[in-house]
Amino acid sequence: MAAAPAAVAVIISIAVIVTVLTRPIYYFDIEKLDIPQKSGISAEACRLNYDTLINYNLPGGESELVFPTLPMSEEGRIHFAEVKDIFSAMQLIAAAGIILIALWVWRWRHHTLWIKYTVILTIVAAGVAGLAMTIDWEWAFETMHKIFFDNDYWLFDPHTDPVITILPEEFFMHCGIFIVVLISIETFGLGMIYRRMNTCRN
C-alpha cells in the first residue's frame, strides 16, 4: 500500500528531528567523550559552536552558517548547507505527514491494513539500521553519507574545518542509536493504535 512507505518516511523523519533537537545528547558527550581534551577546544566553545550549528538548521535560522569561534572551508560550508536542505525536507515530510496521516485515519478509519504494513516496514528498517551499526559502525556511517551526498565534502580536514574535532564519530553513533530507539517507540505506539482500532471495530 502506498500509504505505508510514506508513513515510514514520516516516522523516520520525526525520529531524526527529535534527535537533532535533543541537544543534551551532545552536552553529555562533551564530558563523556572528553571532547575538550581531545580537540583543544573548551567545553563552553563546544556548546556555543554546536548550538550555532543546530540553530542554523531550524526554521527561521540564519541563512548562512558562521561558527562563533571556528573557521570553515568552502567545502564545509557547502556540506552544512546540504545537511540543512535534507533536514528542512525532513521537517516538511514530518509536518505534512502528520496532517495527512491524521486525515487518512479519520477518513479511512475502517481500513487499517496500511498501519500493519507500516509497522512491519518500520521494524525491518530499524532492525537493518541497528544491525548495521552494531556490526560495523564506520561502514554504516560512510554508507549513510554516500546515500545522501553526491560529494566527499563530509570528509573534513581538521586543519581547515576544526568543527570536526568537536563532532567525533562516537557522538554520531549515539545519535544513531537514539534514532533507532525513537523509531522503535513510534512503531510500538503505532502498533498499539492498530490493535486498538481493530479491537474497537470488532
C-alpha positions as a Markdown table, in Angstrom:
| # | Residue | x | y | z |
|---|---|---|---|---|
| 1 | Met | 0.0 | 0.0 | 0.0 |
| 2 | Ala | 1.3 | 3.5 | -0.9 |
| 3 | Ala | 0.4 | 4.9 | 2.5 |
| 4 | Ala | 2.8 | 2.5 | 4.3 |
| 5 | Pro | 6.2 | 3.7 | 2.8 |
| 6 | Ala | 5.1 | 7.3 | 3.2 |
| 7 | Ala | 4.2 | 6.7 | 6.8 |
| 8 | Val | 7.6 | 5.0 | 7.3 |
| 9 | Ala | 9.3 | 8.2 | 5.9 |
| 10 | Val | 7.3 | 10.3 | 8.4 |
| 11 | Ile | 8.3 | 8.1 | 11.3 |
| 12 | Ile | 12.0 | 8.2 | 10.4 |
| 13 | Ser | 11.9 | 12.0 | 9.8 |
| 14 | Ile | 10.3 | 12.6 | 13.2 |
| 15 | Ala | 12.9 | 10.4 | 14.9 |
| 16 | Val | 15.7 | 12.3 | 13.2 |
| 17 | Ile | 14.2 | 15.7 | 14.0 |
| 18 | Val | 13.7 | 14.9 | 17.7 |
| 19 | Thr | 17.3 | 13.6 | 17.9 |
| 20 | Val | 18.7 | 16.7 | 16.4 |
| 21 | Leu | 16.7 | 18.9 | 18.8 |
| 22 | Thr | 17.8 | 16.8 | 21.8 |
| 23 | Arg | 20.9 | 18.9 | 22.5 |
| 24 | Pro | 21.6 | 17.2 | 25.8 |
| 25 | Ile | 22.9 | 14.2 | 23.9 |
| 26 | Tyr | 25.8 | 16.4 | 22.7 |
| 27 | Tyr | 26.2 | 18.2 | 26.0 |
| 28 | Phe | 26.5 | 14.8 | 27.8 |
| 29 | Asp | 29.1 | 13.6 | 25.2 |
| 30 | Ile | 31.2 | 16.7 | 25.7 |
| 31 | Glu | 32.3 | 15.3 | 29.0 |
| 32 | Lys | 31.7 | 11.6 | 28.3 |
| 33 | Leu | 33.9 | 11.6 | 25.2 |
| 34 | Asp | 36.4 | 14.1 | 26.7 |
| 35 | Ile | 35.9 | 16.3 | 23.7 |
| 36 | Pro | 37.6 | 19.4 | 25.1 |
| 37 | Gln | 40.8 | 17.5 | 25.9 |
| 38 | Lys | 40.9 | 15.7 | 22.6 |
| 39 | Ser | 40.0 | 18.8 | 20.5 |
| 40 | Gly | 41.8 | 21.5 | 22.4 |
| 41 | Ile | 38.5 | 23.5 | 22.4 |
| 42 | Ser | 36.9 | 24.4 | 25.7 |
| 43 | Ala | 33.5 | 22.9 | 26.7 |
| 44 | Glu | 31.9 | 26.3 | 26.6 |
| 45 | Ala | 33.1 | 26.8 | 23.0 |
| 46 | Cys | 32.0 | 23.3 | 22.0 |
| 47 | Arg | 28.5 | 24.1 | 23.2 |
| 48 | Leu | 28.5 | 27.5 | 21.6 |
| 49 | Asn | 29.5 | 26.3 | 18.2 |
| 50 | Tyr | 27.2 | 23.2 | 18.4 |
| 51 | Asp | 24.2 | 25.4 | 19.3 |
| 52 | Thr | 25.0 | 27.6 | 16.3 |
| 53 | Leu | 25.0 | 24.6 | 14.0 |
| 54 | Ile | 21.7 | 23.4 | 15.3 |
| 55 | Asn | 20.1 | 26.8 | 15.2 |
| 56 | Tyr | 21.2 | 27.1 | 11.6 |
| 57 | Asn | 19.2 | 24.0 | 10.7 |
| 58 | Leu | 16.0 | 25.2 | 12.4 |
| 59 | Pro | 13.1 | 27.0 | 10.7 |
| 60 | Gly | 13.9 | 30.7 | 10.8 |
| 61 | Gly | 17.6 | 30.1 | 11.4 |
| 62 | Glu | 20.4 | 32.1 | 9.8 |
| 63 | Ser | 20.7 | 31.8 | 6.1 |
| 64 | Glu | 24.4 | 31.4 | 6.3 |
| 65 | Leu | 26.4 | 29.4 | 8.9 |
| 66 | Val | 29.1 | 31.2 | 10.7 |
| 67 | Phe | 30.7 | 29.5 | 13.7 |
| 68 | Pro | 31.5 | 31.9 | 16.6 |
| 69 | Thr | 35.0 | 30.6 | 17.2 |
| 70 | Leu | 35.9 | 28.3 | 14.4 |
| 71 | Pro | 37.0 | 28.8 | 10.8 |
| 72 | Met | 35.3 | 26.9 | 8.0 |
| 73 | Ser | 36.3 | 26.0 | 4.4 |
| 74 | Glu | 34.1 | 26.5 | 1.4 |
| 75 | Glu | 33.6 | 22.7 | 1.1 |
| 76 | Gly | 32.5 | 22.7 | 4.8 |
| 77 | Arg | 30.0 | 25.5 | 4.1 |
| 78 | Ile | 28.6 | 23.6 | 1.1 |
| 79 | His | 28.2 | 20.4 | 3.2 |
| 80 | Phe | 26.4 | 22.1 | 6.0 |
| 81 | Ala | 24.1 | 23.8 | 3.5 |
| 82 | Glu | 23.3 | 20.4 | 2.0 |
| 83 | Val | 22.6 | 19.0 | 5.5 |
| 84 | Lys | 20.3 | 21.9 | 6.2 |
| 85 | Asp | 18.4 | 21.1 | 2.9 |
| 86 | Ile | 18.0 | 17.5 | 4.0 |
| 87 | Phe | 16.8 | 18.4 | 7.5 |
| 88 | Ser | 14.4 | 21.0 | 6.1 |
| 89 | Ala | 12.9 | 18.3 | 3.8 |
| 90 | Met | 12.5 | 16.0 | 6.8 |
| 91 | Gln | 10.7 | 18.8 | 8.7 |
| 92 | Leu | 8.4 | 19.2 | 5.8 |
| 93 | Ile | 7.8 | 15.5 | 5.5 |
| 94 | Ala | 7.1 | 15.2 | 9.2 |
| 95 | Ala | 4.7 | 18.2 | 9.3 |
| 96 | Ala | 2.8 | 17.3 | 6.2 |
| 97 | Gly | 2.8 | 13.6 | 7.0 |
| 98 | Ile | 1.3 | 14.0 | 10.5 |
| 99 | Ile | -1.6 | 16.0 | 9.0 |
| 100 | Leu | -2.1 | 13.6 | 6.1 |
| 101 | Ile | -2.0 | 10.5 | 8.3 |
| 102 | Ala | -4.4 | 12.1 | 10.8 |
| 103 | Leu | -6.8 | 12.8 | 7.9 |
| 104 | Trp | -6.3 | 9.3 | 6.5 |
| 105 | Val | -7.1 | 7.7 | 9.8 |
| 106 | Trp | -10.2 | 9.8 | 10.2 |
| 107 | Arg | -11.4 | 9.3 | 6.7 |
| 108 | Trp | -10.5 | 5.6 | 6.3 |
| 109 | Arg | -10.6 | 4.5 | 9.9 |
| 110 | His | -12.1 | 1.2 | 8.9 |
| 111 | His | -9.2 | 0.4 | 6.6 |
| 112 | Thr | -6.2 | -0.2 | 8.9 |
| 113 | Leu | -4.1 | -2.7 | 6.9 |
| 114 | Trp | -1.7 | 0.1 | 5.9 |
| 115 | Ile | -0.9 | 0.6 | 9.5 |
| 116 | Lys | 0.1 | -3.1 | 9.8 |
| 117 | Tyr | 2.3 | -2.8 | 6.7 |
| 118 | Thr | 3.9 | 0.4 | 8.1 |
| 119 | Val | 4.7 | -1.3 | 11.4 |
| 120 | Ile | 6.3 | -4.2 | 9.5 |
| 121 | Leu | 8.3 | -2.0 | 7.2 |
| 122 | Thr | 9.5 | 0.2 | 10.1 |
| 123 | Ile | 10.6 | -2.8 | 12.2 |
| 124 | Val | 12.6 | -4.1 | 9.2 |
| 125 | Ala | 14.2 | -0.6 | 8.6 |
| 126 | Ala | 15.1 | -0.1 | 12.3 |
| 127 | Gly | 16.3 | -3.7 | 12.5 |
| 128 | Val | 18.6 | -3.4 | 9.5 |
| 129 | Ala | 19.9 | 0.0 | 10.7 |
| 130 | Gly | 20.5 | -1.2 | 14.2 |
| 131 | Leu | 22.3 | -4.4 | 12.9 |
| 132 | Ala | 24.5 | -2.4 | 10.5 |
| 133 | Met | 25.5 | 0.0 | 13.3 |
| 134 | Thr | 26.3 | -2.9 | 15.6 |
| 135 | Ile | 28.3 | -5.0 | 13.2 |
| 136 | Asp | 30.3 | -2.1 | 11.6 |
| 137 | Trp | 29.6 | 1.4 | 12.6 |
| 138 | Glu | 32.2 | 3.0 | 10.4 |
| 139 | Trp | 30.7 | 1.2 | 7.3 |
| 140 | Ala | 27.2 | 2.3 | 8.3 |
| 141 | Phe | 28.3 | 5.9 | 8.8 |
| 142 | Glu | 30.1 | 6.1 | 5.5 |
| 143 | Thr | 27.3 | 4.4 | 3.6 |
| 144 | Met | 24.7 | 6.8 | 5.0 |
| 145 | His | 26.8 | 9.7 | 3.8 |
| 146 | Lys | 27.3 | 8.2 | 0.3 |
| 147 | Ile | 23.5 | 7.7 | 0.1 |
| 148 | Phe | 22.6 | 11.3 | 1.0 |
| 149 | Phe | 25.5 | 13.2 | -0.6 |
| 150 | Asp | 27.0 | 13.1 | -4.1 |
| 151 | Asn | 30.4 | 14.5 | -3.0 |
| 152 | Asp | 33.0 | 13.9 | -0.4 |
| 153 | Tyr | 32.8 | 17.3 | 1.4 |
| 154 | Trp | 31.7 | 15.4 | 4.5 |
| 155 | Leu | 35.3 | 14.2 | 4.9 |
| 156 | Phe | 36.5 | 17.2 | 6.8 |
| 157 | Asp | 40.1 | 18.2 | 7.2 |
| 158 | Pro | 40.6 | 19.3 | 10.8 |
| 159 | His | 43.0 | 21.9 | 9.8 |
| 160 | Thr | 40.5 | 23.8 | 7.6 |
| 161 | Asp | 37.4 | 22.6 | 9.4 |
| 162 | Pro | 38.2 | 22.2 | 13.1 |
| 163 | Val | 34.5 | 21.7 | 13.8 |
| 164 | Ile | 35.1 | 18.0 | 13.1 |
| 165 | Thr | 37.3 | 17.8 | 16.1 |
| 166 | Ile | 34.3 | 18.6 | 18.4 |
| 167 | Leu | 31.9 | 16.2 | 16.5 |
| 168 | Pro | 33.5 | 12.8 | 16.9 |
| 169 | Glu | 32.1 | 9.7 | 15.3 |
| 170 | Glu | 31.1 | 8.3 | 18.7 |
| 171 | Phe | 28.7 | 11.2 | 19.1 |
| 172 | Phe | 27.0 | 10.4 | 15.7 |
| 173 | Met | 26.8 | 6.8 | 16.8 |
| 174 | His | 25.0 | 7.8 | 19.9 |
| 175 | Cys | 22.6 | 9.9 | 17.8 |
| 176 | Gly | 22.1 | 6.8 | 15.5 |
| 177 | Ile | 21.2 | 4.7 | 18.5 |
| 178 | Phe | 18.8 | 7.3 | 19.7 |
| 179 | Ile | 17.1 | 7.5 | 16.3 |
| 180 | Val | 16.6 | 3.7 | 16.3 |
| 181 | Val | 15.2 | 3.8 | 19.8 |
| 182 | Leu | 12.8 | 6.6 | 18.8 |
| 183 | Ile | 11.7 | 4.7 | 15.7 |
| 184 | Ser | 11.1 | 1.6 | 17.8 |
| 185 | Ile | 9.0 | 3.6 | 20.3 |
| 186 | Glu | 7.0 | 5.2 | 17.5 |
| 187 | Thr | 6.4 | 1.8 | 15.9 |
| 188 | Phe | 5.3 | 0.3 | 19.1 |
| 189 | Gly | 2.8 | 3.2 | 19.6 |
| 190 | Leu | 1.5 | 2.8 | 16.0 |
| 191 | Gly | 1.1 | -1.0 | 16.6 |
| 192 | Met | -0.9 | -0.2 | 19.7 |
| 193 | Ile | -3.1 | 2.1 | 17.7 |
| 194 | Tyr | -3.6 | -0.6 | 15.1 |
| 195 | Arg | -4.6 | -3.1 | 17.7 |
| 196 | Arg | -7.0 | -0.7 | 19.4 |
| 197 | Met | -8.7 | 0.3 | 16.2 |
| 198 | Asn | -9.2 | -3.3 | 15.2 |
| 199 | Thr | -10.5 | -4.2 | 18.7 |
| 200 | Cys | -13.0 | -1.3 | 18.7 |
| 201 | Arg | -14.1 | -2.3 | 15.2 |
| 202 | Asn | -14.7 | -5.9 | 16.2 |
